[in-house]
Amino acid sequence: MLTDSRSLPYDPSALRALIRKGQWTGPTAGLASGRVQANVVVLPQEQAFDFLLFCQRNPKPCPLLEVLEPGRTEAALSARGSDIRTDVPRYRVYRSGVLTGEREDLREIWRPDLVTFLIGCSFSFEAALLVAGIPLRHIDQGKNVSMYVTSISTVPVGQFAGPIVVSMRPIPQSMVVRAVQVTSRYPGVHGAPLHIGSPQAIGIHDLARPDYGDPIEVKEGETPVFWACGVTPQAVAVQSKPPLMITHSPGHMFITDLRDEDMAVI
């Protein structure tokens, strides 16, 4: 098994092949720079239509990239030759709102009625932030990004309701406006920040204790900046308790062939 991300290939199909073989099970932040990464949600067909509406009514945390037909395992539009059952480094399985465990592949539990949703991920605009000269400490330190459950509610649809999750990046105060400008070009992968500054204003009481990911220090002269996060469906699963929801493990994304610039609108 590989442990140093610097030894990994850039090509997304080659990366997926390594993940499929179990040779990389770590976070994907900073991998395949310039390629779109996706959050994954898998649901039984019976719940899929309501979740599709949920994503449409909550485009900030749940911007849809692709929806696979029931039982399909290849993301044919965004990652030809892929297999959604094996090409994510780590998965989570929720049953009736309870996290029952993590898996490195889904082949043993896959069913023909399962529908896969690929949702945009903020990892996809990080290359643009770096090009703009904005430092990203979690990448420099080889860590997962910090993610927090907020007091901001999603728009409910059917049984699906719950809080929005955000990812946080410490940004030098002089670069906050530039970070907003850069990320606003990518609405398909969460776009501009949801909140800037005081974490308490959105229900976050301790930045040192993220709900998902790793704690990332905010230093003097920096501002915590919060982007809507595709881990939101996992918080929704806990509250809404669908009979089955399979997701990626936070920070362990599905890497597509799409280019970040394909998501840019300005």
Sequence and secondary structure as in RCSB ss.txt:
>XXXX:A:sequence
MLTDSRSLPYDPSALRALIRKGQWTGPTAGLASGRVQANVVVLPQEQAFDFLLFCQRNPKPCPLLEVLEPGRTEA
ALSARGSDIRTDVPRYRVYRSGVLTGEREDLREIWRPDLVTFLIGCSFSFEAALLVAGIPLRHIDQGKNVSMYVT
SISTVPVGQFAGPIVVSMRPIPQSMVVRAVQVTSRYPGVHGAPLHIGSPQAIGIHDLARPDYGDPIEVKEGETPV
FWACGVTPQAVAVQSKPPLMITHSPGHMFITDLRDEDMAVI
>XXXX:A:secstr
    GGGS S HHHHHHHHHTTS  S  TTTTTTEEEEEEEEEEHHHHHHHHHHHHH TTT  EEEE  TT    
TTTSTT  TTTSSS EEEEETTEEEEEES  GGG  TTEEEEEEE GGGGHHHHHHTT   HHHHTT   EEEEE
EEE   BTTB  EEEEEEEEEEGGGHHHHHHHHTT GGGT S SEES GGGGT   TTS SBS      TTEEEE
EEE TTHHHHHHHHH  S EEEE TT  EEEEEEGGGG   
